[in-house]
Amino acid sequence: MRGILARYLLRETVQTWLVTTAVLLLILVIYQFAEVLSDAAAARMPRDAIFRVLGLSSVQLLAVLTPVAMFLSVLLALGRLYRDSEMAALMACGIGPAALYRPLLLLAGCVTLGVGWLSIVVAPAANEEIARLAEAARQRADLSMLQPGRFMSFGNSDMVVYAERIAADGSLENVFVQRRHGAEVELILARRAWQAADDPPGTRILRFADGRRYRGEPGQARFEIVRFREHGIPILLRDLRALALDPKSRPLIELLGSANPEDVAELQWRLSLPLTVLVLTLMAVPLSRSPPRQGRYSGLIGGVLVFVLYANLMTAAKVWLEREQLPSWLGLWWVHAAFAAAALYMVYRQQHFRLPPPRPEAAPA
């Protein structure tokens, strides 16, 4: 009997989990697709790598979506059992809520391992690949990507280029360029500009014709003014192998040996995602309880509010840890401890563990 119940619960939960994950992932991928197209149009991402970036972004989203999908699937699957009075029939056969946790926690354990692999190994590698693709796009950026009437950051230097018009041969007309050299600012106003066709490896050379160059420190009276017939600016491109990665892209081994608050917060965030699967699954069983024929989604609103509170507290704790407003030993763990304690209390209440009432004393003869 219990084996049949376990297989039945697993089938209902897994089916609902797969559908919920697919729907949530589709919604977020559509939104992400618009952002990737915007980055590609602004030359912040290679146009030939749009679907590759979208796939890598989907992997990152999956690590965050899986815990909430698991939580909602348990709520929906058990809510249907309560709605159709199947849970009442099971309890009439002597099967209480404790029997529900065996198959669900088995499934949650498998999902926890998958989420841990995604959050600790796959998602950082995907984020690193996206960063390298974005850096490669910035290195390949040239004047052909410039749109008239818009400012554009060029290469990896602190340089902004603006052109009023683009000629038929691809050269720019009425060009404005700003570069920074420490505290100094260099401005170039030129009638024409083009990119040299014989750039050396790792370098971009922009050539200007008929213009003036201003160089000096803002707030100071001394400025260098040079008129030129032709002028060139070499721009050194940064080696992709020396790309500085943010904590989201760094491998686990580097985060473990770091005392940087941002690295510590990122490490605890990665470890927290699989932990939320177990806590939310434990909490979903008592939250799904509802009277028969009340509706499959009666407990869904309360469950969503619980998850929103859980996720917001985790995000806030991560920010506080990055700002060193929380000690590293406390970090994000207090959020999981609080919700795990609440889940255990709800399970305790659901089991109706009460002490037997005292026996009345016999009346004296």
N, C-alpha and C positions, 0 to 999 in steps of 0.2 A: 504493500500500500504506500509506504513512504517513498519507495523507489519510483513508483508511478507518479506520485505527487512531485518529486524532485524533477523528473523529466518534463512534466507538464509546466511547472513554473519556469524552468530554464528555457523551454521553447517559447513561452509567452514573453518572457523578459528579453530574450535575445532578439526576437523579431521586432519588438517595439524599440529596442535600443538601436538596431541597425537603421530602422526607418527614421528615428529621431535624429541620429547622427547625420544621416544623409541630408535631411531637410535643413538642419542648422548649418551644415557645411556648405550646402548649395547657396544659402542666403548670404553667408559671409564671403564666399568665393566671388559671387556676383559683385558685391561691394568692393572687394579687393581688386577685381578686374578693372574697375573704373579707375582706381588709384594707380595701377600699373600702367594703364594707357596714358594717364596724365604724366607719369614720370617719363615714359618713352617719348611723348610729344615734347617734353621739356629737355630732352637729351640727358636725363638723369638715369636712364636705363636703356640698354641696347634694344633697338626695335626688333631685332631678330631673336631676342631671348624672352619675349613677353610670356609665352606659354610655359617656358622653363621657370621663370620667376614666379608665375602663378602656381605652378606645381609645388615649388619650394615653400611658398607662403601657405599653401593648403596643409602641408605637413606641420607647420608651426601652429596653425589654427586647430588641427586635429588634436594636438596635445592638450589644448585648453578646452576644447569642446567635449572630449570624451567623458570627463567626470560629470559634467552637467547632463549629458545625454544618458549616462548610466542612472543618474538620480531620477530623472524624469521618466525613464522607462520602467523603473521599479514602481514609481507612483502610479503610472498608467496601468501597468499590468495587474498590480494588486487592487487598484481601484475598480477594475472591471470585475474581479472576483467578488468584491464586496457588492457591487451593483447587481450582479446576477445571482446573488445569494449563494454562490459557490463556497464562499468562506464560511458562511453559517452552516452549510452542510458538512464542511470539513471539521469545524469545531464540534458539531454534533457527533462526529465519529471519533472524537477524542484527540484530534490533531489541533494543537494550539499554535499560537504565533511563533513559538520557539522552533517549530519544525520548518518554518519558512526561511530561517536564517541559514540553514545548512546549504541548500543549493545556491542561494543568493550570494552568500559570502564566498562560496567556491568560484562563482562567476566573477565576483568583485576582485578576488585575488588574481585571476587571470588578466582581468582588465587593468589592475594595478601594475602588473609587470609590463604590460604593453605601454601604458602611459609613462611609466618610469623610463623605458627604453626611448620613447619619443622625446620626452622632456630633457633627459640627461644626455643623450647621444645624438639623436637624429635632428631635433630642432636647432641646437647650436650649430651643427654642421650646415644645415640649410640656411641659417641666418648668415653664416660666414660666406657661403657661396653667393648669396644675394649681395652682400657688401662688396665682394670682389667683382661681380658683374657691374654694379653701380660705379665702382672705381674705374673699371675698364671703359665704361661709357664716357666718363669724364675725361679720360686720357685720349679717347678717340674723337672727342668733340672738336670740331673745326668750324670755320666761318660759314660753311654751307648749312649748318644747323641754325644759324642766327636768323631770326625773323625781324623784319623792319619794324621800327617803332617800339622794340622791346629790349630790355636789358638782359644780358646773359653772362653768367660766370664762365670763364674760359679756362680750360685746363685745370691744373691743380694749384695755380697761383692765386694770390688775392687780386684778381684782375676782373673788371667788369667792362663789357663791350656793348656799345649802343651804335646803331646805324640807322640813318633816316631812310635810306633806300638801298636796294640791292640791284645792281646792274645785271644785264643779260649774261655777261661773262662770269658772274658769280662774285665779282668784287663789290666792296661796300662803298657807299657814298655818304659824305658828311658824317664822319665817324667820331665818336667820343670814347675814350678809354681812361679808366682809372686803375692805378696800381698802388700798392702799399709796400714800402720798404722800411719796416720798423715804425718809427714815429713819422717818417716822411711819406708824403703822398705825391705821386706822379700823375699828371694829367696830360693827355695827348688829344689834340684836336686836328683832324686831318681831312682833306677833301676826298681821298681815296684810301682804301686798305685792301690787302689781299694776303692770302697765305702762300708762303713759298712752296714750290712743288718739289724741291729737293731737300726736305727736312732731314737732318741727321737722325739716327736712331735715338729714341728717348727724348726728342726735342721738337717743339713747335716754333716756327719762326713766322711772326706776323710783320708784314712790311707796310709802311705808310708813305704816302706821297702828299706834298704840298700842305704842310701843317706846322704846328707849333707844339712845343713840349714845355710844361711847367712842372717844376720840382721844388719842394720845400716842405717845411713843417707847419701845419696849421697853427695859427696864432702868432707866428713869427713874421717879421717884415721882410726878411730876405728870402727871395725866390729866384731860382734859376730859370731863365726863359731862353729857349733855343728855337730858332726857325730852321726848317729843313726842307730840302727838296725830296729826300727819301730817307727813311729811317726804319730800322728793323728791331724787333724785340724777340730775343730767344726765351722760350719758356721750357724749363726742364720738367719732365714728367717723372712722377714718383714711381719707384719700383713697386710692383704689386706684391712682391715677396715681403716687403717691409711695411705692408698695410697694417695700421694700428687697429685692432679689433676692440669693439666695445664688450662689456661683460656678457651680453646676450650671445655673442659669437665665440667666446673663448671656451676651450675644452674643459672638461671637469677637473683634470689633473692640475691645471693652472689655478682654478678657483679654490681648490683644496689647500694650496700652499700660499694663498694670498690673505693679507690682513686688511686690504682695502674694504671699506664698508660697502661699496657698490658690489664688489665681488662676493662678499659674504651674503648680501641680500639676494643676489642672483642665484647663488648656490642653494640657499634655503628655499627660494621660490621653485627651483627645479625639483627639489626633494618634496616640496609640499603638494605638487600636482598629483602624484600617485597616492599620497596620503589622503587627499580629499575624497578619492573614490571609496575608500573603506569607511570613512566617517559619514559620508552622505548616504551610502547604502544602508548603514546601520540606522540612520535616522529616517530613511524613506519608509521602512516597514510600519512604524507606528503612525507616521504622518498620512499614510494611505488609508487608514481605517476610517470607514464611514458607514452609516446605516444603510441597509439594503434599499435599492431602487432610488437612492438619493442622486445618483449621477456619477459617471466615471471620472469627471473632472472636478468633483467637489473638493478634494484635498490638494488639487494642483496649485491653486492660488497661494495657499499657505506654504506649500513646498517651494514655489518660486520666490516668495518673500524670504524664506530661510536661506536659499542659495544666494540671493542678492546680498543679504546681510553678511553671509560667509565670505563671498568674493570681495566685497568692499572692505571688510576688516583685513583680509589678507593683503589687498593692495595698499591699504593705509599702513599696515605694519611694515610692508616692504619699503615704503617711502620713509617712514620713521627710522628704519634701520639704516637706510642709505644716508640719512642726515645725522646719524649717530644720536638720535633721540631715544633709542632703545639699546640695551646691551645685546651683544651678539648671542649670548647664551639664552636670552629670552626670545629675541627675533620674532619669527612667525609662529613659533611653537605654541605660544599662549592661545592663539586663535583656534588651532586644532584641538588643544586640550579643553577649551571651553565648550566647543561644539561636540566633542566626543563625550564629555561629561553630560551635556544636555541629552545626547542620544541615548546614553545608558540609563539616564533617569526616565526617559520616555519609554524605553523597553521595559524597565522595572514596573512602571505604572501599567503598561499594557498586560503584563503577566498577572496582574492582580495579586501580587504577593502581599498577603495580610496575615497578621497573627490571628489564630483562632480566638473567638471570644471566650472570656472566662466562664467556667461552669458555675451555675448558681449553687449556692450552698444549700444543703438539705435543711429543711425546717425542723426544728427540734420537736420531738414527740410530746 
